[in-house]
Amino acid sequence: MNILVIRTHRFGDILQTSPMLRGLREKFPDGKISFLTGSDMTDLVSSNPDVDEVFSIPEKEYRWFLKNRPEQHPRVYNELYDLLSELRGRDFRLIVNRQYEFGAMAAWLVGGVGETRGGTFSPEEGFVFTDDASRELFETIRTDRRRNGRNLVDWGCRIAGVSPGCGDMVFRVPETARSDAGHLLAEGGAKGDDDSLVAVQMGAARSFRQWGAENYTPVIRWLIKDRNKRVVLLGSEDEEGLAETAVRCLGPEGNGVINLTGATDLNTLGGVLERCQYLITGDTGTMHMAAAVGTPILALFYGTAYPWETGPYGAGHFVLYADEPCSPCLVPEGCVCGHRCLKAITPRHVCAAFDIAESMREEGAQSPVWSDETVRLFVTRRQPGSDQVLIPVNDSPEIAEGMSPLPGRRVTNRPNDNGIESAVCAFSGQRDILVRQFCLGDRQSFVDAFSQLIDRLHATVRYLNGSRHGEGHEEILARELMPAIEETHTAFQSEDFVTVLDIVQYRLTSVMESLVRREGFHGTI
């Protein structure tokens, strides 16, 4: 059975399809799931274990051409025609469209021999819904968003015809991106075992969704000075001005900031978030990325953002919501209340919520007290087979039921952190980085990567020596690794990097194989 899922833009929305994809895989274990997305979003789905094939279009480029370059219209038409024709030939039994406009048109043009869910196009009626869940969602949001108590992730599951709560958000960080993230953090002063990192994203796509550097700065200062945290600033290139303003206003405390605004691609962003203890942000794509890699979230919701719709998905995330009478806002550009919701949440609220989150995560639900009735504090609860719910943090008995203590950091896409598979994965990833640096001709990075590869081998030995079959690993290092290192040193001195690469790809890999075969590992290194 061939299945096509369509979502081409907004990386947070694409990540939100991952539980639905898990549900489709469980419902159709022998099915082939294809995903149509934007060219700049392929990394988000290409590593998803529930996606078999990815198709992409340069959507941003096409939109710009259609608006500004009429002479490019034939090219856009021809390329789309070829792609949609190829998809049409797949005879999809199920098409799940998770966006309007282009998604609906594509679903109609691709067609298929089965059904289309989530919206399609009709020459007679225009945009139409063919499934009850899509019609219900559209009507609820169109008439009164406050009536909607269901996260869009669970709506997506229902639209696809699978059970809500059928999976977690998922993003698998490539080992190379994880290493790149480590380098960025190390350059900012973080150590490899630093567990004090708190990520903060201050920006958002629209100005009325930004809480502002003037509000985030006191929170960042408090985290650094009073809670002994190191703050990692994240965001796009467009948000670099916000970060610079905050760092400047922090004064001496700015030394506790690692500013990575504009410095990460999607993969590296996931790698950085994996290393962080928390993320503090508004309703952003970064929030959904944090949920997908297992990083706890403290999310700020106000204005157009409605936490029951787009709040962080998963158990144990915290949400501050400015519950003004006019929320969620429908016309933010014409707000007659002076964007009161933005002013309702104060730095004091965020600091208090952070302390509650820390306490509940470390000690279990200890009857927290939250007294503000306008700015409300919720914690997310997700259980298999049910819609996610937001529980007021004061309802400690209900939170405690099945949730005490709250889950801590969860990395969904790593092998066992203390297992032999993790050691092999780390070694292979570092080896691949070294080969890449060789191909790029970056000698200094190549030398650094080689040093880290040797460190990986020694770390493996330290782990194996603590295992129940740990005898003899030091002998393997003395017999096989030391001669290889000596040959490498000679090759480095003569700048014979080709020989170094050969030693890495064959000799050192052989050493790693000798070490882990003793543990019964039979995978590929």
C-alpha positions in Angstrom: 0.0 0.0 0.0 1.4 3.3 -1.1 0.8 6.4 1.2 1.7 10.0 0.5 2.0 12.7 3.2 2.1 16.4 2.1 3.6 19.2 4.1 6.1 21.5 2.4 6.9 24.4 4.8 7.2 25.6 8.4 9.7 23.2 10.1 7.7 23.0 13.3 4.6 21.9 11.5 6.6 19.3 9.6 8.0 17.9 12.9 4.5 17.8 14.3 3.6 15.1 11.7 6.0 12.6 13.2 3.5 11.0 15.6 1.0 10.7 12.8 3.7 9.0 10.7 4.3 6.5 13.5 0.6 5.8 13.7 0.5 5.2 9.9 3.4 2.8 10.2 1.8 0.8 12.9 -1.6 0.7 11.1 0.0 -0.2 7.7 3.2 -2.1 8.6 3.7 -3.3 5.0 2.9 0.1 3.5 5.4 2.4 1.8 5.2 6.0 3.2 6.3 8.8 0.9 6.6 12.4 2.1 6.4 15.6 -0.2 8.1 18.6 1.4 10.2 21.7 0.6 13.8 21.3 -0.5 15.0 23.1 2.6 13.0 20.8 4.9 14.2 17.4 3.7 16.5 16.9 6.6 13.5 16.9 8.9 12.0 13.8 7.4 14.7 11.9 5.5 16.0 10.4 8.8 12.6 9.6 10.1 12.3 5.8 10.5 8.7 5.9 9.4 9.3 7.6 6.1 10.5 5.4 3.2 10.9 8.0 0.5 11.1 11.8 0.3 10.1 14.0 -2.6 10.9 17.7 -2.5 10.3 21.0 -4.4 12.1 24.3 -4.0 9.0 25.9 -2.7 10.5 29.3 -1.6 12.2 29.7 -5.0 9.1 28.8 -6.9 7.0 31.3 -4.9 9.6 34.1 -5.6 9.7 33.2 -9.3 5.9 33.3 -9.6 5.8 36.7 -7.9 8.8 38.4 -9.5 10.0 36.5 -12.6 7.3 35.8 -15.2 10.0 34.4 -17.6 10.5 31.6 -15.1 6.9 30.5 -15.0 7.3 27.9 -17.7 10.2 26.3 -15.8 8.2 26.2 -12.6 5.2 24.7 -14.4 7.4 22.0 -16.2 9.2 21.0 -13.1 6.0 20.7 -11.1 4.3 18.8 -13.9 7.2 16.3 -14.0 7.1 15.7 -10.2 3.4 15.4 -9.9 3.3 13.1 -12.9 5.8 10.8 -11.2 3.8 10.9 -8.0 0.6 10.2 -9.9 2.2 7.0 -11.3 2.6 5.6 -7.8 -1.1 4.9 -7.4 -1.3 6.1 -3.8 -4.0 4.3 -1.8 -4.0 7.1 0.8 -3.0 10.8 0.6 -2.8 12.8 3.8 -2.5 16.5 3.1 -1.4 18.6 6.1 -1.6 22.0 4.6 -3.9 24.2 2.5 -3.3 25.9 -0.8 -0.5 24.0 -2.7 -1.1 20.9 -0.6 -4.7 20.6 -1.6 -3.9 21.3 -5.3 -1.1 18.7 -5.2 -3.3 16.1 -3.6 -5.9 16.6 -6.3 -3.4 16.5 -9.2 -1.7 13.4 -7.8 -5.0 11.7 -7.2 -4.8 8.0 -6.6 -7.0 4.9 -6.3 -7.8 5.5 -2.7 -8.8 8.4 -0.5 -7.5 11.8 0.3 -7.6 13.2 3.9 -6.9 16.7 5.1 -8.3 18.7 2.3 -8.1 18.6 -1.5 -9.3 20.6 -4.5 -12.4 20.3 -6.6 -12.9 22.2 -9.9 -16.5 22.7 -9.0 -16.2 23.6 -5.3 -12.6 24.8 -4.8 -11.0 23.7 -1.6 -12.9 20.8 0.0 -12.6 18.4 3.0 -13.5 14.8 2.4 -13.0 13.5 6.0 -15.0 14.3 9.1 -11.9 15.2 11.3 -10.7 17.9 8.9 -14.2 19.4 8.7 -14.5 19.4 12.4 -11.1 21.1 12.9 -11.8 23.7 10.3 -15.2 24.6 11.7 -13.9 24.7 15.3 -11.0 27.0 14.5 -13.1 29.2 12.2 -15.9 29.8 14.7 -14.3 29.7 18.2 -10.7 28.6 18.8 -11.4 28.5 22.5 -13.6 25.5 21.9 -10.6 23.5 20.7 -8.9 21.5 23.4 -6.9 19.3 21.0 -3.3 19.7 19.9 -2.8 19.9 16.2 -0.6 16.8 16.4 -3.5 14.8 17.7 -5.8 16.4 15.1 -3.3 15.2 12.4 -3.5 11.7 13.8 -7.3 11.7 13.6 -7.2 13.2 10.1 -4.9 10.4 9.0 -7.3 7.8 10.5 -4.9 6.7 13.3 -5.2 6.9 17.1 -4.1 10.1 18.9 -1.1 9.8 21.1 0.3 7.1 19.0 3.9 8.3 19.2 6.3 11.0 20.3 7.7 13.8 18.3 10.8 12.5 16.5 13.9 14.0 15.0 17.1 12.0 14.6 20.1 14.2 14.9 22.9 13.0 12.5 26.1 12.2 14.3 28.0 14.7 12.3 25.5 17.4 13.3 25.8 16.3 16.9 29.6 16.8 16.7 29.2 20.2 15.0 26.9 21.2 17.8 29.5 20.1 20.3 32.2 22.2 18.6 29.9 25.3 18.6 29.2 24.9 22.3 32.8 24.2 23.1 33.9 27.4 21.3 31.4 29.3 23.5 33.0 27.8 26.7 30.8 24.8 27.4 32.4 21.5 28.4 31.4 18.1 27.1 29.7 17.1 30.3 28.1 20.5 31.0 24.6 20.0 32.4 23.9 23.6 33.1 22.9 24.7 29.6 19.6 26.4 29.1 18.6 27.4 25.6 16.6 30.6 24.9 15.0 31.7 21.7 13.9 35.3 21.9 12.6 35.9 18.3 9.6 34.8 16.3 8.5 35.2 12.7 6.2 38.2 13.4 6.8 41.2 15.7 3.5 40.7 17.6 4.7 37.2 18.6 8.0 38.5 20.2 8.2 38.9 23.9 11.2 41.2 23.4 14.8 41.4 24.5 13.8 43.8 27.3 11.9 40.9 28.9 14.2 38.1 28.1 17.3 39.9 29.4 16.3 39.9 33.1 15.5 36.2 32.8 18.8 35.4 31.2 20.7 37.4 33.9 18.7 35.6 36.7 19.5 32.2 35.1 23.2 33.0 35.0 23.7 34.9 38.3 21.1 33.3 40.6 20.8 29.8 39.2 24.3 29.2 37.9 23.2 28.3 34.4 24.9 28.9 31.1 22.5 30.3 28.5 22.6 29.4 24.8 20.9 31.9 22.5 19.2 30.4 19.4 17.4 31.8 16.5 17.7 32.7 12.8 19.9 35.3 11.2 17.0 37.8 11.3 17.1 37.6 15.1 20.8 38.4 15.6 19.9 42.0 16.5 17.8 40.7 19.5 20.7 38.6 20.7 23.2 41.4 20.4 20.9 43.7 22.3 20.5 41.2 25.1 24.2 40.4 25.4 25.0 44.1 25.5 22.5 44.8 28.2 23.7 41.9 30.3 27.1 43.5 31.0 29.4 41.2 32.9 26.8 38.4 33.0 27.1 38.3 29.2 30.1 36.1 29.7 27.7 33.3 30.6 26.0 33.5 27.2 26.8 31.3 24.2 25.3 33.2 21.3 24.5 30.8 18.5 21.9 33.0 16.8 22.1 32.5 13.1 24.8 29.8 13.5 22.9 26.6 13.2 21.1 24.7 10.4 18.2 22.4 11.3 20.4 19.4 12.0 22.8 21.3 14.2 19.9 23.0 16.0 18.7 19.6 17.0 22.2 18.7 18.2 22.5 21.9 20.3 19.1 21.3 21.9 20.0 17.7 22.8 22.7 19.1 25.0 20.5 21.6 26.8 18.7 21.1 30.1 15.7 23.3 29.0 14.5 25.5 26.3 12.7 28.8 27.0 10.8 30.2 24.0 7.6 31.3 22.5 5.5 29.4 20.0 8.3 28.7 17.5 9.7 25.9 15.3 12.6 25.6 17.7 10.1 24.7 20.4 8.9 21.8 18.3 12.5 20.8 17.6 13.2 20.6 21.3 10.2 18.4 21.9 11.3 16.2 19.0 14.8 15.6 20.5 13.5 15.2 24.1 14.5 18.6 25.7 12.1 19.9 28.3 10.4 23.2 27.4 9.1 26.3 29.2 6.9 27.9 26.5 5.4 31.4 26.5 2.0 31.7 24.8 0.2 34.9 24.1 -1.5 36.7 21.2 -2.3 34.5 18.3 -0.7 31.4 19.9 -3.1 29.1 21.7 -1.4 26.3 23.7 -4.2 23.8 23.3 -3.6 24.0 19.5 0.2 24.3 19.1 1.7 23.9 22.6 4.8 21.6 23.0 3.9 18.0 22.4 4.9 15.4 24.9 4.8 14.8 28.7 6.3 17.2 31.2 6.6 20.4 29.2 5.5 23.7 30.9 3.4 26.4 29.4 2.8 30.0 30.5 -0.4 31.3 29.0 -1.6 34.9 29.0 -5.3 34.1 29.4 -6.7 37.5 28.4 -10.4 37.7 27.5 -9.4 38.5 23.9 -7.1 35.6 23.5 -6.3 33.9 21.3 -6.1 37.0 19.1 -7.5 37.0 15.6 -6.3 40.4 14.3 -3.0 41.1 16.0 -2.1 43.8 13.5 -5.1 45.8 14.6 -5.0 45.1 18.3 -7.0 47.7 20.2 -5.7 46.5 23.6 -2.2 47.6 23.2 -1.0 44.0 23.0 -1.9 43.6 26.6 -1.1 39.9 26.5 2.6 40.6 25.7 2.8 42.7 28.9 0.9 40.3 31.0 3.7 37.8 31.2 6.6 39.3 33.1 10.2 38.1 33.8 9.0 37.3 37.3 6.5 34.8 35.9 9.1 33.1 33.8 11.6 32.8 36.7 8.9 31.4 39.0 7.8 28.9 36.4 11.3 27.8 35.8 11.8 27.1 39.6 8.6 25.1 39.7 9.7 23.1 36.7 13.1 22.4 38.3 11.5 21.4 41.6 8.9 19.1 40.1 11.4 17.4 37.8 13.8 16.8 40.6 11.6 16.0 43.5 8.2 15.0 42.0 5.0 17.0 42.4 5.4 18.9 45.6 2.1 20.8 45.7 3.4 23.9 43.7 1.5 27.1 44.2 0.7 29.3 41.2 -1.6 32.2 42.2 -1.9 34.3 39.0 -5.3 33.9 37.4 -4.4 35.8 34.2 -1.0 34.3 33.5 -1.7 30.6 33.9 0.9 27.8 34.2 0.2 24.4 32.8 2.1 21.1 32.4 1.6 18.8 29.4 0.4 15.3 29.8 0.4 12.7 27.0 -0.6 9.1 27.1 -0.9 6.5 24.4 -4.3 6.4 22.8 -5.5 9.8 24.2 -5.3 13.4 23.2 -2.6 15.5 25.0 -4.0 17.6 27.8 -2.8 20.7 29.6 -3.1 20.4 33.4 -3.0 23.5 35.7 0.2 23.1 37.7 -1.6 23.5 41.0 -3.6 20.4 40.3 -0.7 18.4 41.8 -2.8 15.2 42.6 -3.8 14.9 39.0 -0.2 15.6 37.8 1.2 13.1 40.3 -1.0 10.4 38.9 1.3 8.7 36.4 3.6 11.7 36.1 5.5 12.1 39.4 8.3 12.7 39.2 8.1 14.5 35.8 10.3 13.0 33.1 13.7 14.6 32.7 15.7 15.0 29.5 14.9 12.3 27.0 17.1 11.8 23.9 14.9 9.9 21.5 17.3 9.3 18.7 20.5 8.1 20.4 21.4 4.5 21.1 21.9 3.6 24.8 24.2 6.3 26.0 26.3 3.8 28.0 26.0 0.9 25.6 28.4 -0.5 23.0 26.1 0.6 20.2 26.5 4.2 21.4 30.3 3.8 21.4 30.3 2.4 17.8 27.9 5.2 16.6 30.1 7.9 18.2 33.2 6.5 16.6 31.7 6.1 13.2 30.3 9.7 13.3 33.7 11.1 14.3 35.4 9.1 11.6 32.9 10.5 9.0 33.6 14.0 10.2 37.3 13.5 9.8 36.8 12.2 6.2 34.7 15.2 5.4 37.3 17.6 6.7 39.9 15.8 4.6 37.7 16.3 1.5 37.2 20.0 2.3 41.0 20.5 2.7 40.6 22.0 6.1 43.8 20.7 7.7 43.4 22.2 11.2 39.9 20.8 11.5 41.2 17.5 10.2 43.9 17.4 12.9 41.3 18.3 15.6 38.9 15.6 14.3 41.7 13.0 14.4 42.5 13.9 18.0 38.8 13.5 18.9 38.7 10.1 17.1 41.5 8.8 19.3 39.6 10.1 22.3 36.6 8.1 21.1 38.7 4.9 21.1 40.0 5.6 24.6 36.5 6.4 25.8 35.4 3.0 24.4 38.1 1.2 26.3 37.1 3.0 29.6 33.6 1.8 29.0 34.6 -1.7 28.1 36.9 -2.0 31.1 33.9 -1.4 33.3 31.9 -4.1 31.6 31.7 -7.8 32.5 33.9 -8.8 29.6 36.4 -6.0 29.9 39.6 -8.0 30.1 42.3 -7.4 27.5 41.2 -4.2 26.0 44.3 -2.3 27.1 46.4 -5.0 25.4 44.6 -4.4 22.1 45.3 -0.7 22.4 49.0 -1.4 23.0 49.3 -4.0 20.3 47.2 -2.3 17.5 46.5 1.4 18.4 49.9 2.7 19.5 51.7 1.6 16.3 48.9 3.2 14.2 49.3 6.5 16.1 53.1 6.4 15.6 52.6 5.9 11.9 50.1 8.7 11.8 52.5 11.1 13.6 55.1 10.4 11.0 52.6 11.0 8.2 51.5 14.2 9.8 55.0 15.5 10.0 55.5 14.8 6.2 52.0 16.3 5.5 51.1 12.9 4.0 47.4 13.3 4.8 46.4 10.5 2.3 48.2 8.0 4.5 46.6 9.5 7.6 43.2 9.0 6.0 44.0 5.4 5.1 45.0 4.7 8.7 41.8 6.2 9.9 39.5 4.3 7.5 41.2 0.9 7.9 43.6 0.6 10.7 41.7 2.5 13.4 38.4 1.0 12.3 40.0 -2.4 12.7 41.1 -1.5 16.2 37.5 -0.5 17.0 36.2 -3.8 15.6 38.7 -5.7 17.7 37.5 -4.0 20.8 33.7 -4.4 20.3 33.7 -7.9 18.8 34.7 -9.1 22.3 31.4 -7.7 23.5 29.4 -9.6 20.9 28.7 -6.6 18.7 28.0 -7.7 15.1 26.8 -4.5 13.5 28.6 -2.4 10.9 31.3 0.1 12.0 
